[in-house]
Amino acid sequence: MQDAFTPTSLLVTGGAGFIGSNFINHFMAGNPGCRVINLDLLTYAGNLKNLAAVEENPDYRFVKGDICDAGLVAGLLAEGEVDAVVHFAAESHVDRSITGPDIFVRTNVLGTQTLLEASRLHAERVAGFRFLQVSTDEVYGSLGAQGYFTEETPLAPNSPYSASKAGADLLVRAYSETFGLATLNTRCSNNYGPYHFPEKLIPLMIHNILKKKPLPVYGDGLNVRDWLHVKDHSVAIERVLKLGKPGEIFNVGGNNEWKNIDIVNLVCDLMDERLGRRPGESRGLIAFVKDRKGHDRRYAIDASKLKRELSWEPSYTFERGIAETIDWYLANQGWVEEVVSGAYREYYEKQYGQH
């Protein structure tokens, strides 16, 4: 294991999104005195209310901006004396990438290259600088009924989203191999937990069950995903940032495979219990819909390298995690309603517009 890297100032991109905001909340709670600059364009999925716990912290700074803006990125790196970048910023919804792939290429590929180039120049002046790319298991493509993705699995993306993330991952590798930039790359399985935008499977099901709306399930519902609690993912990212060997890739998985239809059924049953509905009532809302294009059949992560080299493994059982997630959404319906209505986007102007 590497000697621990102790950052004093981070640039986090996309830190108002689901995974990024959970990471910032986790990291700042455990690393007092480390400055965090959060650069986020605040597209539809970025919500500053996810960061209410840190917004008054003097070590936290939010900057609204585009990762494709090279001048802005270079200025923030220099001004903040940044010694590490943690890169979450991405367009991430597969369905949206099918209907409009252009923005995925711009943000996920060109944006990553812009960050890498600014980081390369900045690293010439900052000893020990690190760049951590947060990616996805979708870059590996689709698995059959057996086997797992390892860090050596060839990249074979099947959607515009996963292709754009694979392109970004390869740029990260190129900047490591060509320029000697100290890069790290994590590839995670499906995340779940608080602050998840309700276009994603689990929060969408919770929201629709509450409203007694149809629960859309693609195809036959037998597509398999590995599910990882976002707080476990946050711990893994911090572990890789501090202890990972530059140039390495680390898979992050929950060892927790579920068929989509089984997840939906479980959420239905847990919601019926909490809402006092008769058993099986919400299952009656399930509506199978036409499968999406390029829908990978199965993902499964082998995270043994992360466990072996950096002593990480998930702390959440799925039973605990899904129960806490449902309870969080039920207790935070105001947050959900603002997201669904779009009202949450007014928060930036109220909090930061005067600046």
C-alpha positions, 0 to 999 in steps of 0.5 A: 500500500502507498504512503497516505496522500493527505490533500490540503485542497480539492477541486471536486467537479460535479459536486452538486450531483448525487454521488458528488454531493454525498462524497463532499458531505462525507469527505468534509466531515472527516477531513477538517481543514481541507479546502474543497472547491465544488465546480458544477454547471448545475444542469438538471441533476445538480442540486445545491440543497444536497450540500446544505450541511457544508455550505456555511463551512469556511473551507467549502466554496461553490463555483457555478461553471463548465468543466469545458471552460479551460480558463476557469478550470486553470484559474481555480486550480491555481487560486485554490492551490489545489493538490487533487482533482476528484472528477464526478462531472458527467452526463450520466443518464443512459436514456438521455444519451440515446435521444441526445448523445451530443452533450454526452460527448462534449461534457464527458469527453471534451470536459475531461480532456480540458480538466486533464490538460489544466491538471497537467500544467498545474501539476508541474508546479504542485508536487504530489498532485493527483487526478481521480476519475470517477467512472462506471462499470458500464464501460465494460459492456455486458456480461453473460450469466456468469463472470465478473468485470475486473480491472483487466476486462476490455472496454466494450461500451454499448450506449453513447453514455458508456462510450463517452465515459470509456473515452474519458477513461482512456484519456485519463490513461493517456495523460498518465502514460504520455505525460506522467500525470498522477491519475487514478480511476474508479469504476463503480456499480449502480449506486443508490441512497439519499439525494438520487435524482428521481429519473433513476430506478429506485427513487422513480419507483418510490415516487410513482408508488406514492402517487399510485402511478405506473411503474415502468420496467424495461423489457422482461425486467430480468436485466441484472445490476450490482447495487452499491450504497452511495456512502460506501462508494464515498468511502471507497473514493476517499480510500483510492484518493489517499492510498491508491497507487497512481496509474491504477484502476479500482473497481467498486462494487457492492457484491449485491446483484439484483434483477430489475424486476426483483428490485421493483418488487422489493420496493413495492413491498416495503412501500406497502408496509410503510404506507399501510397498503394491502400486501401486493397492492403496489405490484399491481402498478408494474407496467412492462415497457419496450426495452431501451436500445443497447440495454446491457443484460448484466453487470457484476463487479469484482472489487477484490483488488480494492479490498486486497490493496486498500482494505475497503469493503461495503459496510451496508447490507442491502436490506439496511441500505434499501430500507434507509433509502426508502425512509429517507425519501418518505421523510424528504418528500419536499426535496423530491417535489422540488426536484420533480417540479424544477423548483430546486433550481431557484436555490442557486439564485437565492443563495449565490445570485447576489454574489 
